[in-house]
């Protein structure tokens, strides 16, 4: 939208009230320009020493550009809000990242703990299995040794029993021989006594040893 140059019209100095009115009009014009509009101020009050009509007619009012300082604060506030929101977003993002890092670290620690516990359990199970195998092998070895000893004892027992039987047989044989000898001696002595008794009867003698037994 091009700017239109106002027509040059000779104006007389306006009184103070007129200047104030013009300042108000300029303020309104600036507000209108800020909104992208060309504002034509209302005609001045005719009762307050208004300038001649020819000074207003054929003249377009072009307000000065808006004051940048008056519109800047909202932009600064918006920028500050954006920066604050960005800072808050960064803080929230950092907090989320820290939480994620912490959760990841805790998950790794938990996984390590479970892995180590599994290793300990496997090691203990392996050691227990080794102890069980060792115990079983030792039992088998001891039982085998005991069986061998029992077999040896059984063999020795049989041998000892045989030896004892032989000894008993020998003793029995010796006893029988002694019995036979004693019996033979007894019979021999009986024969001698019978012969002596026969002699005594035939000769009329009395045995001295026998008389000694009956002496008074």
Buried (B, 14 or more C-beta within 10 A) or exposed (E): EEEEEEEEEEEEEBEEEBEEBBEEBBEBBBBBBBEEEBBEBEEBEEEEEBBEEEBBEEBEBBBEEBEEEEEEEEEEEEEEEEEEEEEEEEEEEEEEEEEEEEEEEEEEEEEEEEEEEEEEEEEEEEEEEEEEEEEEEEEEEEEEEEEEEEEEEEEEEEEEEEEEEEEEEEEEEEEEEEEEEEEEEEEEEEEEEEEEEEEEEEEEEEEEEEEEEEEE
